[in-house]
Amino acid sequence: MPCQPFFYDEAKYLLKYTHEYISTISYKLHFSEPTHFNKFFKKASGLTPMDYRRLNR
């Protein structure tokens, strides 16, 4: 799994300020599968990436 603090901050930025697909963001952050990214993000934030994006736009 990637280094959590950097990837979590980068994930939040990409979700908030870009219109890229969540799967594209997950691959940019070096997750092998979007489902791994979803689990990582939900564990770190309590929200799914989609929920985070909806709340922070």
C-alpha positions in Angstrom: 0.0 0.0 0.0 1.3 3.5 -0.8 2.5 5.9 1.9 -0.7 7.0 3.6 -0.3 10.7 4.6 1.0 11.8 1.1 -1.5 9.7 -0.8 -4.4 10.7 1.3 -3.7 14.4 0.9 -3.1 13.9 -2.8 -6.3 11.9 -3.1 -8.3 14.6 -1.4 -6.9 17.3 -3.7 -7.6 15.3 -6.9 -11.1 14.5 -5.8 -11.9 18.1 -4.9 -10.3 20.0 -7.7 -10.3 17.7 -10.8 -13.0 16.0 -12.8 -11.0 12.8 -13.3 -12.7 9.5 -12.8 -12.0 7.9 -9.4 -10.5 4.9 -11.1 -8.0 7.3 -12.9 -7.1 8.9 -9.6 -6.6 5.5 -8.0 -4.1 4.4 -10.7 -2.3 7.8 -10.5 -1.8 7.1 -6.8 -0.4 3.7 -7.6 -3.2 1.5 -6.4 -3.4 -1.7 -8.3 -7.3 -1.6 -8.3 -9.8 1.1 -7.7 -11.5 -1.0 -5.0 -8.2 -0.9 -3.0 -8.3 2.9 -3.3 -11.9 3.0 -2.2 -11.1 0.9 0.9 -8.0 2.9 1.8 -9.9 6.2 1.4 -12.9 5.1 3.4 -10.7 3.8 6.2 -8.8 7.1 6.3 -11.7 9.5 6.0 -14.9 7.6 6.9 -16.3 8.5 3.4 -16.1 6.9 0.1 -14.2 8.9 -2.6 -17.5 9.7 -4.3 -19.1 10.9 -1.1 -16.0 13.0 -0.3 -16.2 14.5 -3.8 -19.9 15.3 -3.5 -19.4 17.0 -0.1 -16.4 19.1 -1.1 -17.4 20.6 -4.4 
